Amino acid sequence: MSSWRSGRRIWDISQTLRPTNEQRGLPVWPGDTAFAFERTWKMEDGSPVNVGRMTMSTHSGTHGDAPLHYSETAADIARVELDPYIGECLVVDATGVSGGSISVGDLPHLDSVDRVLFRTFARFPHDAWDSTFTAIEADTIRWLALQGVKLVGTDAPSVDPQESKTMDAHKAVLEHDMRILEGLVLDDVPEGRYELIALPLKIAGGDAGLCRAILRELPDA
């Protein structure tokens, strides 16, 4: 979805949060908390306002991982600096990658880029969990860090494979004090440069924070 109202085109690259138990519910990591929403105060019952209650994982939908997610002694999402989540980024089409993960050889030439977002799905799986998603190799994370990249984003639910127990890519992110965005929706976004705005919720003790992530056309586009 995109908008022209601001004068610069905007792409909403966030998932829509909706109950997981519906026919078109939000996919969540196997075994994690399903997303649920209910109306607790209802205008139809005489309340002056509508108020709802949500139950969810911190990793529901589009979110930013906190370093605490993969290190017991690292910062929670409330304490991370916000600078990595705002600024110019490069969207890379990695839908043609083979082998189940993005290697250094799959990367395009990078020229002064601080943030890289990878599109790996031909069409994002909004209604069903896809366990065969494309991960990112730890060496790729390290190579991006050496190029000055401070945030890596992906439309996949993780930078590591679903069955990984060693979390090598996450550890490479921690090693270089980078940040991660996961669960982006990049279906309608052409490759190229944009302004990223994806602020994670400020949750004390949070191992992740949900984001309303957008891309905005650069002023000189």
PyMOL commands that place a pseudoatom at each C-alpha (Angstrom):
pseudoatom trace, name=CA, resn=MET, resi=1, chain=A, elem=C, hetatm=0, pos=[0.000, 0.000, 0.000]
pseudoatom trace, name=CA, resn=SER, resi=2, chain=A, elem=C, hetatm=0, pos=[1.285, 3.456, -0.828]
pseudoatom trace, name=CA, resn=SER, resi=3, chain=A, elem=C, hetatm=0, pos=[0.162, 7.042, -0.462]
pseudoatom trace, name=CA, resn=TRP, resi=4, chain=A, elem=C, hetatm=0, pos=[0.899, 10.327, -2.245]
pseudoatom trace, name=CA, resn=ARG, resi=5, chain=A, elem=C, hetatm=0, pos=[-0.752, 12.681, 0.252]
pseudoatom trace, name=CA, resn=SER, resi=6, chain=A, elem=C, hetatm=0, pos=[2.493, 13.868, 1.835]
pseudoatom trace, name=CA, resn=GLY, resi=7, chain=A, elem=C, hetatm=0, pos=[3.912, 14.882, -1.548]
pseudoatom trace, name=CA, resn=ARG, resi=8, chain=A, elem=C, hetatm=0, pos=[6.482, 12.079, -1.250]
pseudoatom trace, name=CA, resn=ARG, resi=9, chain=A, elem=C, hetatm=0, pos=[5.187, 8.595, -1.902]
pseudoatom trace, name=CA, resn=ILE, resi=10, chain=A, elem=C, hetatm=0, pos=[4.826, 6.346, 1.152]
pseudoatom trace, name=CA, resn=TRP, resi=11, chain=A, elem=C, hetatm=0, pos=[4.848, 2.546, 1.275]
pseudoatom trace, name=CA, resn=ASP, resi=12, chain=A, elem=C, hetatm=0, pos=[3.388, 0.882, 4.366]
pseudoatom trace, name=CA, resn=ILE, resi=13, chain=A, elem=C, hetatm=0, pos=[5.612, -2.173, 4.860]
pseudoatom trace, name=CA, resn=SER, resi=14, chain=A, elem=C, hetatm=0, pos=[3.940, -3.428, 8.054]
pseudoatom trace, name=CA, resn=GLN, resi=15, chain=A, elem=C, hetatm=0, pos=[1.830, -6.518, 8.613]
pseudoatom trace, name=CA, resn=THR, resi=16, chain=A, elem=C, hetatm=0, pos=[-1.758, -6.021, 9.771]
pseudoatom trace, name=CA, resn=LEU, resi=17, chain=A, elem=C, hetatm=0, pos=[-2.212, -7.386, 13.285]
pseudoatom trace, name=CA, resn=ARG, resi=18, chain=A, elem=C, hetatm=0, pos=[-5.300, -9.598, 13.439]
pseudoatom trace, name=CA, resn=PRO, resi=19, chain=A, elem=C, hetatm=0, pos=[-6.402, -12.644, 15.446]
pseudoatom trace, name=CA, resn=THR, resi=20, chain=A, elem=C, hetatm=0, pos=[-4.394, -15.724, 14.583]
pseudoatom trace, name=CA, resn=ASN, resi=21, chain=A, elem=C, hetatm=0, pos=[-7.316, -18.126, 14.970]
pseudoatom trace, name=CA, resn=GLU, resi=22, chain=A, elem=C, hetatm=0, pos=[-9.297, -16.601, 12.132]
pseudoatom trace, name=CA, resn=GLN, resi=23, chain=A, elem=C, hetatm=0, pos=[-9.245, -18.053, 8.627]
pseudoatom trace, name=CA, resn=ARG, resi=24, chain=A, elem=C, hetatm=0, pos=[-7.010, -15.163, 7.567]
pseudoatom trace, name=CA, resn=GLY, resi=25, chain=A, elem=C, hetatm=0, pos=[-5.164, -14.809, 10.854]
pseudoatom trace, name=CA, resn=LEU, resi=26, chain=A, elem=C, hetatm=0, pos=[-1.701, -13.486, 11.588]
pseudoatom trace, name=CA, resn=PRO, resi=27, chain=A, elem=C, hetatm=0, pos=[0.992, -16.184, 11.216]
pseudoatom trace, name=CA, resn=VAL, resi=28, chain=A, elem=C, hetatm=0, pos=[3.215, -16.512, 14.299]
pseudoatom trace, name=CA, resn=TRP, resi=29, chain=A, elem=C, hetatm=0, pos=[6.357, -18.497, 15.036]
pseudoatom trace, name=CA, resn=PRO, resi=30, chain=A, elem=C, hetatm=0, pos=[5.374, -22.120, 15.817]
pseudoatom trace, name=CA, resn=GLY, resi=31, chain=A, elem=C, hetatm=0, pos=[4.720, -22.428, 19.551]
pseudoatom trace, name=CA, resn=ASP, resi=32, chain=A, elem=C, hetatm=0, pos=[4.728, -18.672, 20.182]
pseudoatom trace, name=CA, resn=THR, resi=33, chain=A, elem=C, hetatm=0, pos=[1.755, -16.706, 21.531]
pseudoatom trace, name=CA, resn=ALA, resi=34, chain=A, elem=C, hetatm=0, pos=[-1.035, -16.253, 19.017]
pseudoatom trace, name=CA, resn=PHE, resi=35, chain=A, elem=C, hetatm=0, pos=[-2.281, -12.731, 18.417]
pseudoatom trace, name=CA, resn=ALA, resi=36, chain=A, elem=C, hetatm=0, pos=[-5.719, -12.099, 19.938]
pseudoatom trace, name=CA, resn=PHE, resi=37, chain=A, elem=C, hetatm=0, pos=[-7.908, -9.009, 20.141]
pseudoatom trace, name=CA, resn=GLU, resi=38, chain=A, elem=C, hetatm=0, pos=[-11.199, -8.423, 21.916]
pseudoatom trace, name=CA, resn=ARG, resi=39, chain=A, elem=C, hetatm=0, pos=[-13.393, -5.422, 22.616]
pseudoatom trace, name=CA, resn=THR, resi=40, chain=A, elem=C, hetatm=0, pos=[-13.652, -4.894, 26.377]
pseudoatom trace, name=CA, resn=TRP, resi=41, chain=A, elem=C, hetatm=0, pos=[-15.678, -1.645, 26.381]
pseudoatom trace, name=CA, resn=LYS, resi=42, chain=A, elem=C, hetatm=0, pos=[-18.318, -1.299, 23.685]
pseudoatom trace, name=CA, resn=MET, resi=43, chain=A, elem=C, hetatm=0, pos=[-20.322, 1.725, 22.601]
pseudoatom trace, name=CA, resn=GLU, resi=44, chain=A, elem=C, hetatm=0, pos=[-23.088, -0.637, 21.535]
pseudoatom trace, name=CA, resn=ASP, resi=45, chain=A, elem=C, hetatm=0, pos=[-23.380, -1.698, 25.198]
pseudoatom trace, name=CA, resn=GLY, resi=46, chain=A, elem=C, hetatm=0, pos=[-23.610, 1.874, 26.463]
pseudoatom trace, name=CA, resn=SER, resi=47, chain=A, elem=C, hetatm=0, pos=[-19.953, 2.761, 26.927]
pseudoatom trace, name=CA, resn=PRO, resi=48, chain=A, elem=C, hetatm=0, pos=[-19.025, 6.273, 25.740]
pseudoatom trace, name=CA, resn=VAL, resi=49, chain=A, elem=C, hetatm=0, pos=[-15.996, 4.777, 23.946]
pseudoatom trace, name=CA, resn=ASN, resi=50, chain=A, elem=C, hetatm=0, pos=[-14.710, 1.580, 22.388]
pseudoatom trace, name=CA, resn=VAL, resi=51, chain=A, elem=C, hetatm=0, pos=[-11.674, 0.016, 24.109]
pseudoatom trace, name=CA, resn=GLY, resi=52, chain=A, elem=C, hetatm=0, pos=[-9.889, -3.180, 23.146]
pseudoatom trace, name=CA, resn=ARG, resi=53, chain=A, elem=C, hetatm=0, pos=[-7.444, -5.616, 24.697]
pseudoatom trace, name=CA, resn=MET, resi=54, chain=A, elem=C, hetatm=0, pos=[-4.639, -7.451, 22.898]
pseudoatom trace, name=CA, resn=THR, resi=55, chain=A, elem=C, hetatm=0, pos=[-2.668, -10.588, 23.702]
pseudoatom trace, name=CA, resn=MET, resi=56, chain=A, elem=C, hetatm=0, pos=[0.431, -11.161, 21.611]
pseudoatom trace, name=CA, resn=SER, resi=57, chain=A, elem=C, hetatm=0, pos=[4.071, -12.098, 21.372]
pseudoatom trace, name=CA, resn=THR, resi=58, chain=A, elem=C, hetatm=0, pos=[6.606, -9.283, 21.261]
pseudoatom trace, name=CA, resn=HIS, resi=59, chain=A, elem=C, hetatm=0, pos=[7.568, -10.797, 17.898]
pseudoatom trace, name=CA, resn=SER, resi=60, chain=A, elem=C, hetatm=0, pos=[4.102, -10.535, 16.360]
pseudoatom trace, name=CA, resn=GLY, resi=61, chain=A, elem=C, hetatm=0, pos=[3.963, -9.116, 12.851]
pseudoatom trace, name=CA, resn=THR, resi=62, chain=A, elem=C, hetatm=0, pos=[6.537, -6.487, 11.889]
pseudoatom trace, name=CA, resn=HIS, resi=63, chain=A, elem=C, hetatm=0, pos=[8.983, -5.916, 14.723]
pseudoatom trace, name=CA, resn=GLY, resi=64, chain=A, elem=C, hetatm=0, pos=[12.470, -4.924, 15.733]
pseudoatom trace, name=CA, resn=ASP, resi=65, chain=A, elem=C, hetatm=0, pos=[14.550, -7.386, 17.739]
pseudoatom trace, name=CA, resn=ALA, resi=66, chain=A, elem=C, hetatm=0, pos=[16.240, -6.048, 20.852]
pseudoatom trace, name=CA, resn=PRO, resi=67, chain=A, elem=C, hetatm=0, pos=[19.776, -7.235, 21.648]
pseudoatom trace, name=CA, resn=LEU, resi=68, chain=A, elem=C, hetatm=0, pos=[18.173, -8.815, 24.735]
pseudoatom trace, name=CA, resn=HIS, resi=69, chain=A, elem=C, hetatm=0, pos=[16.447, -11.275, 22.401]
pseudoatom trace, name=CA, resn=TYR, resi=70, chain=A, elem=C, hetatm=0, pos=[19.739, -13.079, 21.770]
pseudoatom trace, name=CA, resn=SER, resi=71, chain=A, elem=C, hetatm=0, pos=[21.860, -12.049, 24.782]
pseudoatom trace, name=CA, resn=GLU, resi=72, chain=A, elem=C, hetatm=0, pos=[20.805, -12.160, 28.439]
pseudoatom trace, name=CA, resn=THR, resi=73, chain=A, elem=C, hetatm=0, pos=[23.028, -9.208, 29.321]
pseudoatom trace, name=CA, resn=ALA, resi=74, chain=A, elem=C, hetatm=0, pos=[22.235, -6.910, 26.368]
pseudoatom trace, name=CA, resn=ALA, resi=75, chain=A, elem=C, hetatm=0, pos=[19.873, -3.947, 26.107]
pseudoatom trace, name=CA, resn=ASP, resi=76, chain=A, elem=C, hetatm=0, pos=[16.112, -4.302, 26.028]
pseudoatom trace, name=CA, resn=ILE, resi=77, chain=A, elem=C, hetatm=0, pos=[14.105, -2.585, 23.311]
pseudoatom trace, name=CA, resn=ALA, resi=78, chain=A, elem=C, hetatm=0, pos=[13.350, 0.419, 25.546]
pseudoatom trace, name=CA, resn=ARG, resi=79, chain=A, elem=C, hetatm=0, pos=[17.049, 1.263, 25.794]
pseudoatom trace, name=CA, resn=VAL, resi=80, chain=A, elem=C, hetatm=0, pos=[18.199, 0.957, 22.181]
pseudoatom trace, name=CA, resn=GLU, resi=81, chain=A, elem=C, hetatm=0, pos=[19.108, 4.085, 20.250]
pseudoatom trace, name=CA, resn=LEU, resi=82, chain=A, elem=C, hetatm=0, pos=[16.499, 5.089, 17.658]
pseudoatom trace, name=CA, resn=ASP, resi=83, chain=A, elem=C, hetatm=0, pos=[18.884, 6.372, 14.989]
pseudoatom trace, name=CA, resn=PRO, resi=84, chain=A, elem=C, hetatm=0, pos=[19.265, 3.006, 13.190]
pseudoatom trace, name=CA, resn=TYR, resi=85, chain=A, elem=C, hetatm=0, pos=[15.497, 2.838, 12.620]
pseudoatom trace, name=CA, resn=ILE, resi=86, chain=A, elem=C, hetatm=0, pos=[15.238, 6.172, 10.785]
pseudoatom trace, name=CA, resn=GLY, resi=87, chain=A, elem=C, hetatm=0, pos=[17.078, 7.203, 7.644]
pseudoatom trace, name=CA, resn=GLU, resi=88, chain=A, elem=C, hetatm=0, pos=[18.052, 6.242, 4.144]
pseudoatom trace, name=CA, resn=CYS, resi=89, chain=A, elem=C, hetatm=0, pos=[17.950, 2.549, 3.285]
pseudoatom trace, name=CA, resn=LEU, resi=90, chain=A, elem=C, hetatm=0, pos=[18.448, 0.253, 0.318]
pseudoatom trace, name=CA, resn=VAL, resi=91, chain=A, elem=C, hetatm=0, pos=[15.799, -2.318, -0.622]
pseudoatom trace, name=CA, resn=VAL, resi=92, chain=A, elem=C, hetatm=0, pos=[17.335, -5.422, -2.238]
pseudoatom trace, name=CA, resn=ASP, resi=93, chain=A, elem=C, hetatm=0, pos=[15.331, -7.999, -4.190]
pseudoatom trace, name=CA, resn=ALA, resi=94, chain=A, elem=C, hetatm=0, pos=[16.594, -11.391, -2.984]
pseudoatom trace, name=CA, resn=THR, resi=95, chain=A, elem=C, hetatm=0, pos=[13.670, -13.444, -4.258]
pseudoatom trace, name=CA, resn=GLY, resi=96, chain=A, elem=C, hetatm=0, pos=[15.966, -15.309, -6.636]
pseudoatom trace, name=CA, resn=VAL, resi=97, chain=A, elem=C, hetatm=0, pos=[18.414, -16.456, -3.961]
pseudoatom trace, name=CA, resn=SER, resi=98, chain=A, elem=C, hetatm=0, pos=[18.990, -20.214, -3.843]
pseudoatom trace, name=CA, resn=GLY, resi=99, chain=A, elem=C, hetatm=0, pos=[20.195, -22.442, -1.044]
pseudoatom trace, name=CA, resn=GLY, resi=100, chain=A, elem=C, hetatm=0, pos=[17.896, -21.114, 1.663]
pseudoatom trace, name=CA, resn=SER, resi=101, chain=A, elem=C, hetatm=0, pos=[20.048, -18.181, 2.794]
pseudoatom trace, name=CA, resn=ILE, resi=102, chain=A, elem=C, hetatm=0, pos=[21.521, -14.926, 1.498]
pseudoatom trace, name=CA, resn=SER, resi=103, chain=A, elem=C, hetatm=0, pos=[25.289, -15.163, 1.032]
pseudoatom trace, name=CA, resn=VAL, resi=104, chain=A, elem=C, hetatm=0, pos=[27.828, -12.407, 0.431]
pseudoatom trace, name=CA, resn=GLY, resi=105, chain=A, elem=C, hetatm=0, pos=[27.837, -13.341, -3.255]
pseudoatom trace, name=CA, resn=ASP, resi=106, chain=A, elem=C, hetatm=0, pos=[24.123, -12.532, -3.478]
pseudoatom trace, name=CA, resn=LEU, resi=107, chain=A, elem=C, hetatm=0, pos=[24.630, -8.919, -2.440]
pseudoatom trace, name=CA, resn=PRO, resi=108, chain=A, elem=C, hetatm=0, pos=[24.636, -6.001, -4.877]
pseudoatom trace, name=CA, resn=HIS, resi=109, chain=A, elem=C, hetatm=0, pos=[27.258, -3.280, -4.861]
pseudoatom trace, name=CA, resn=LEU, resi=110, chain=A, elem=C, hetatm=0, pos=[26.747, -1.109, -1.801]
pseudoatom trace, name=CA, resn=ASP, resi=111, chain=A, elem=C, hetatm=0, pos=[27.635, 2.571, -1.903]
pseudoatom trace, name=CA, resn=SER, resi=112, chain=A, elem=C, hetatm=0, pos=[27.295, 4.520, 1.356]
pseudoatom trace, name=CA, resn=VAL, resi=113, chain=A, elem=C, hetatm=0, pos=[24.273, 2.739, 2.774]
pseudoatom trace, name=CA, resn=ASP, resi=114, chain=A, elem=C, hetatm=0, pos=[23.493, 2.443, 6.500]
pseudoatom trace, name=CA, resn=ARG, resi=115, chain=A, elem=C, hetatm=0, pos=[20.404, 0.211, 6.262]
pseudoatom trace, name=CA, resn=VAL, resi=116, chain=A, elem=C, hetatm=0, pos=[19.594, -2.735, 3.997]
pseudoatom trace, name=CA, resn=LEU, resi=117, chain=A, elem=C, hetatm=0, pos=[16.181, -4.393, 3.664]
pseudoatom trace, name=CA, resn=PHE, resi=118, chain=A, elem=C, hetatm=0, pos=[15.852, -7.755, 1.900]
pseudoatom trace, name=CA, resn=ARG, resi=119, chain=A, elem=C, hetatm=0, pos=[12.771, -8.877, 0.004]
pseudoatom trace, name=CA, resn=THR, resi=120, chain=A, elem=C, hetatm=0, pos=[12.827, -12.681, -0.060]
pseudoatom trace, name=CA, resn=PHE, resi=121, chain=A, elem=C, hetatm=0, pos=[9.193, -13.622, -0.725]
pseudoatom trace, name=CA, resn=ALA, resi=122, chain=A, elem=C, hetatm=0, pos=[7.653, -13.350, -4.191]
pseudoatom trace, name=CA, resn=ARG, resi=123, chain=A, elem=C, hetatm=0, pos=[4.418, -12.715, -2.277]
pseudoatom trace, name=CA, resn=PHE, resi=124, chain=A, elem=C, hetatm=0, pos=[4.367, -12.305, 1.481]
pseudoatom trace, name=CA, resn=PRO, resi=125, chain=A, elem=C, hetatm=0, pos=[2.575, -15.215, 3.251]
pseudoatom trace, name=CA, resn=HIS, resi=126, chain=A, elem=C, hetatm=0, pos=[-0.053, -13.204, 5.128]
pseudoatom trace, name=CA, resn=ASP, resi=127, chain=A, elem=C, hetatm=0, pos=[-2.311, -16.143, 5.986]
pseudoatom trace, name=CA, resn=ALA, resi=128, chain=A, elem=C, hetatm=0, pos=[-0.040, -19.108, 6.644]
pseudoatom trace, name=CA, resn=TRP, resi=129, chain=A, elem=C, hetatm=0, pos=[3.306, -19.771, 8.286]
pseudoatom trace, name=CA, resn=ASP, resi=130, chain=A, elem=C, hetatm=0, pos=[6.095, -20.541, 5.801]
pseudoatom trace, name=CA, resn=SER, resi=131, chain=A, elem=C, hetatm=0, pos=[8.883, -22.538, 7.458]
pseudoatom trace, name=CA, resn=THR, resi=132, chain=A, elem=C, hetatm=0, pos=[11.040, -22.476, 4.316]
pseudoatom trace, name=CA, resn=PHE, resi=133, chain=A, elem=C, hetatm=0, pos=[11.801, -18.752, 4.493]
pseudoatom trace, name=CA, resn=THR, resi=134, chain=A, elem=C, hetatm=0, pos=[15.161, -17.403, 3.316]
pseudoatom trace, name=CA, resn=ALA, resi=135, chain=A, elem=C, hetatm=0, pos=[17.606, -16.646, 6.130]
pseudoatom trace, name=CA, resn=ILE, resi=136, chain=A, elem=C, hetatm=0, pos=[20.760, -14.489, 6.075]
pseudoatom trace, name=CA, resn=GLU, resi=137, chain=A, elem=C, hetatm=0, pos=[24.185, -16.051, 6.568]
pseudoatom trace, name=CA, resn=ALA, resi=138, chain=A, elem=C, hetatm=0, pos=[26.270, -14.855, 9.504]
pseudoatom trace, name=CA, resn=ASP, resi=139, chain=A, elem=C, hetatm=0, pos=[29.168, -13.982, 7.176]
pseudoatom trace, name=CA, resn=THR, resi=140, chain=A, elem=C, hetatm=0, pos=[26.787, -11.800, 5.177]
pseudoatom trace, name=CA, resn=ILE, resi=141, chain=A, elem=C, hetatm=0, pos=[25.855, -9.918, 8.342]
pseudoatom trace, name=CA, resn=ARG, resi=142, chain=A, elem=C, hetatm=0, pos=[29.541, -9.420, 9.155]
pseudoatom trace, name=CA, resn=TRP, resi=143, chain=A, elem=C, hetatm=0, pos=[30.309, -8.228, 5.621]
pseudoatom trace, name=CA, resn=LEU, resi=144, chain=A, elem=C, hetatm=0, pos=[27.435, -5.726, 5.759]
pseudoatom trace, name=CA, resn=ALA, resi=145, chain=A, elem=C, hetatm=0, pos=[28.749, -4.439, 9.085]
pseudoatom trace, name=CA, resn=LEU, resi=146, chain=A, elem=C, hetatm=0, pos=[32.168, -3.866, 7.531]
pseudoatom trace, name=CA, resn=GLN, resi=147, chain=A, elem=C, hetatm=0, pos=[30.465, -1.737, 4.855]
pseudoatom trace, name=CA, resn=GLY, resi=148, chain=A, elem=C, hetatm=0, pos=[28.955, 0.462, 7.572]
pseudoatom trace, name=CA, resn=VAL, resi=149, chain=A, elem=C, hetatm=0, pos=[25.471, -1.073, 7.631]
pseudoatom trace, name=CA, resn=LYS, resi=150, chain=A, elem=C, hetatm=0, pos=[23.868, -0.666, 11.073]
pseudoatom trace, name=CA, resn=LEU, resi=151, chain=A, elem=C, hetatm=0, pos=[20.422, -2.140, 10.416]
pseudoatom trace, name=CA, resn=VAL, resi=152, chain=A, elem=C, hetatm=0, pos=[19.367, -5.235, 8.469]
pseudoatom trace, name=CA, resn=GLY, resi=153, chain=A, elem=C, hetatm=0, pos=[15.722, -5.823, 7.650]
pseudoatom trace, name=CA, resn=THR, resi=154, chain=A, elem=C, hetatm=0, pos=[13.936, -8.758, 6.087]
pseudoatom trace, name=CA, resn=ASP, resi=155, chain=A, elem=C, hetatm=0, pos=[10.435, -9.823, 5.145]
pseudoatom trace, name=CA, resn=ALA, resi=156, chain=A, elem=C, hetatm=0, pos=[11.258, -13.229, 6.675]
pseudoatom trace, name=CA, resn=PRO, resi=157, chain=A, elem=C, hetatm=0, pos=[10.360, -13.906, 10.320]
pseudoatom trace, name=CA, resn=SER, resi=158, chain=A, elem=C, hetatm=0, pos=[14.025, -14.341, 11.277]
pseudoatom trace, name=CA, resn=VAL, resi=159, chain=A, elem=C, hetatm=0, pos=[17.530, -13.762, 9.980]
pseudoatom trace, name=CA, resn=ASP, resi=160, chain=A, elem=C, hetatm=0, pos=[18.355, -17.326, 11.091]
pseudoatom trace, name=CA, resn=PRO, resi=161, chain=A, elem=C, hetatm=0, pos=[16.708, -20.508, 9.764]
pseudoatom trace, name=CA, resn=GLN, resi=162, chain=A, elem=C, hetatm=0, pos=[13.670, -21.741, 11.689]
pseudoatom trace, name=CA, resn=GLU, resi=163, chain=A, elem=C, hetatm=0, pos=[15.458, -24.808, 13.077]
pseudoatom trace, name=CA, resn=SER, resi=164, chain=A, elem=C, hetatm=0, pos=[18.671, -22.997, 14.075]
pseudoatom trace, name=CA, resn=LYS, resi=165, chain=A, elem=C, hetatm=0, pos=[19.806, -23.567, 17.649]
pseudoatom trace, name=CA, resn=THR, resi=166, chain=A, elem=C, hetatm=0, pos=[23.059, -21.612, 17.398]
pseudoatom trace, name=CA, resn=MET, resi=167, chain=A, elem=C, hetatm=0, pos=[21.515, -18.328, 16.134]
pseudoatom trace, name=CA, resn=ASP, resi=168, chain=A, elem=C, hetatm=0, pos=[24.686, -17.487, 14.190]
pseudoatom trace, name=CA, resn=ALA, resi=169, chain=A, elem=C, hetatm=0, pos=[23.249, -14.558, 12.246]
pseudoatom trace, name=CA, resn=HIS, resi=170, chain=A, elem=C, hetatm=0, pos=[21.780, -13.009, 15.401]
pseudoatom trace, name=CA, resn=LYS, resi=171, chain=A, elem=C, hetatm=0, pos=[25.136, -13.414, 17.132]
pseudoatom trace, name=CA, resn=ALA, resi=172, chain=A, elem=C, hetatm=0, pos=[26.865, -11.671, 14.213]
pseudoatom trace, name=CA, resn=VAL, resi=173, chain=A, elem=C, hetatm=0, pos=[24.409, -8.797, 14.616]
pseudoatom trace, name=CA, resn=LEU, resi=174, chain=A, elem=C, hetatm=0, pos=[25.236, -8.625, 18.323]
pseudoatom trace, name=CA, resn=GLU, resi=175, chain=A, elem=C, hetatm=0, pos=[28.964, -8.784, 17.593]
pseudoatom trace, name=CA, resn=HIS, resi=176, chain=A, elem=C, hetatm=0, pos=[28.732, -5.614, 15.491]
pseudoatom trace, name=CA, resn=ASP, resi=177, chain=A, elem=C, hetatm=0, pos=[26.015, -3.846, 17.539]
pseudoatom trace, name=CA, resn=MET, resi=178, chain=A, elem=C, hetatm=0, pos=[23.615, -3.794, 14.602]
pseudoatom trace, name=CA, resn=ARG, resi=179, chain=A, elem=C, hetatm=0, pos=[19.807, -3.804, 14.652]
pseudoatom trace, name=CA, resn=ILE, resi=180, chain=A, elem=C, hetatm=0, pos=[17.273, -6.128, 13.050]
pseudoatom trace, name=CA, resn=LEU, resi=181, chain=A, elem=C, hetatm=0, pos=[13.810, -5.632, 11.555]
pseudoatom trace, name=CA, resn=GLU, resi=182, chain=A, elem=C, hetatm=0, pos=[11.816, -8.774, 10.773]
pseudoatom trace, name=CA, resn=GLY, resi=183, chain=A, elem=C, hetatm=0, pos=[8.439, -9.499, 9.209]
pseudoatom trace, name=CA, resn=LEU, resi=184, chain=A, elem=C, hetatm=0, pos=[8.463, -6.584, 6.750]
pseudoatom trace, name=CA, resn=VAL, resi=185, chain=A, elem=C, hetatm=0, pos=[6.082, -6.606, 3.772]
pseudoatom trace, name=CA, resn=LEU, resi=186, chain=A, elem=C, hetatm=0, pos=[7.999, -5.576, 0.647]
pseudoatom trace, name=CA, resn=ASP, resi=187, chain=A, elem=C, hetatm=0, pos=[5.823, -7.063, -2.113]
pseudoatom trace, name=CA, resn=ASP, resi=188, chain=A, elem=C, hetatm=0, pos=[5.103, -3.806, -3.926]
pseudoatom trace, name=CA, resn=VAL, resi=189, chain=A, elem=C, hetatm=0, pos=[8.386, -2.014, -3.251]
pseudoatom trace, name=CA, resn=PRO, resi=190, chain=A, elem=C, hetatm=0, pos=[10.817, -1.767, -6.190]
pseudoatom trace, name=CA, resn=GLU, resi=191, chain=A, elem=C, hetatm=0, pos=[14.526, -2.171, -5.521]
pseudoatom trace, name=CA, resn=GLY, resi=192, chain=A, elem=C, hetatm=0, pos=[16.205, 1.090, -4.672]
pseudoatom trace, name=CA, resn=ARG, resi=193, chain=A, elem=C, hetatm=0, pos=[16.759, 3.716, -2.016]
pseudoatom trace, name=CA, resn=TYR, resi=194, chain=A, elem=C, hetatm=0, pos=[14.139, 5.084, 0.364]
pseudoatom trace, name=CA, resn=GLU, resi=195, chain=A, elem=C, hetatm=0, pos=[13.754, 6.754, 3.715]
pseudoatom trace, name=CA, resn=LEU, resi=196, chain=A, elem=C, hetatm=0, pos=[12.970, 4.173, 6.397]
pseudoatom trace, name=CA, resn=ILE, resi=197, chain=A, elem=C, hetatm=0, pos=[10.899, 5.014, 9.469]
pseudoatom trace, name=CA, resn=ALA, resi=198, chain=A, elem=C, hetatm=0, pos=[10.304, 1.980, 11.715]
pseudoatom trace, name=CA, resn=LEU, resi=199, chain=A, elem=C, hetatm=0, pos=[10.288, 2.830, 15.409]
pseudoatom trace, name=CA, resn=PRO, resi=200, chain=A, elem=C, hetatm=0, pos=[9.869, -0.131, 17.801]
pseudoatom trace, name=CA, resn=LEU, resi=201, chain=A, elem=C, hetatm=0, pos=[7.567, 0.229, 20.799]
pseudoatom trace, name=CA, resn=LYS, resi=202, chain=A, elem=C, hetatm=0, pos=[9.334, 1.304, 23.998]
pseudoatom trace, name=CA, resn=ILE, resi=203, chain=A, elem=C, hetatm=0, pos=[8.784, -1.765, 26.197]
pseudoatom trace, name=CA, resn=ALA, resi=204, chain=A, elem=C, hetatm=0, pos=[10.739, -2.032, 29.462]
pseudoatom trace, name=CA, resn=GLY, resi=205, chain=A, elem=C, hetatm=0, pos=[12.354, -5.445, 29.495]
pseudoatom trace, name=CA, resn=GLY, resi=206, chain=A, elem=C, hetatm=0, pos=[11.156, -6.063, 25.952]
pseudoatom trace, name=CA, resn=ASP, resi=207, chain=A, elem=C, hetatm=0, pos=[13.082, -8.526, 23.784]
pseudoatom trace, name=CA, resn=ALA, resi=208, chain=A, elem=C, hetatm=0, pos=[11.427, -6.938, 20.724]
pseudoatom trace, name=CA, resn=GLY, resi=209, chain=A, elem=C, hetatm=0, pos=[9.114, -4.079, 19.825]
pseudoatom trace, name=CA, resn=LEU, resi=210, chain=A, elem=C, hetatm=0, pos=[6.296, -4.010, 17.297]
pseudoatom trace, name=CA, resn=CYS, resi=211, chain=A, elem=C, hetatm=0, pos=[6.740, -1.427, 14.514]
pseudoatom trace, name=CA, resn=ARG, resi=212, chain=A, elem=C, hetatm=0, pos=[4.548, 0.508, 12.117]
pseudoatom trace, name=CA, resn=ALA, resi=213, chain=A, elem=C, hetatm=0, pos=[7.204, 0.496, 9.433]
pseudoatom trace, name=CA, resn=ILE, resi=214, chain=A, elem=C, hetatm=0, pos=[7.073, 2.708, 6.359]
pseudoatom trace, name=CA, resn=LEU, resi=215, chain=A, elem=C, hetatm=0, pos=[9.276, 3.646, 3.437]
pseudoatom trace, name=CA, resn=ARG, resi=216, chain=A, elem=C, hetatm=0, pos=[9.113, 7.165, 2.055]
pseudoatom trace, name=CA, resn=GLU, resi=217, chain=A, elem=C, hetatm=0, pos=[10.283, 8.348, -1.324]
pseudoatom trace, name=CA, resn=LEU, resi=218, chain=A, elem=C, hetatm=0, pos=[13.510, 10.335, -1.075]
pseudoatom trace, name=CA, resn=PRO, resi=219, chain=A, elem=C, hetatm=0, pos=[13.203, 14.087, -1.726]
pseudoatom trace, name=CA, resn=ASP, resi=220, chain=A, elem=C, hetatm=0, pos=[15.274, 13.935, -4.909]
pseudoatom trace, name=CA, resn=ALA, resi=221, chain=A, elem=C, hetatm=0, pos=[13.577, 10.810, -6.301]
for i in range(1, 221): cmd.bond("trace and resi %d" % i, "trace and resi %d" % (i + 1))
show_as sticks, trace
zoom trace
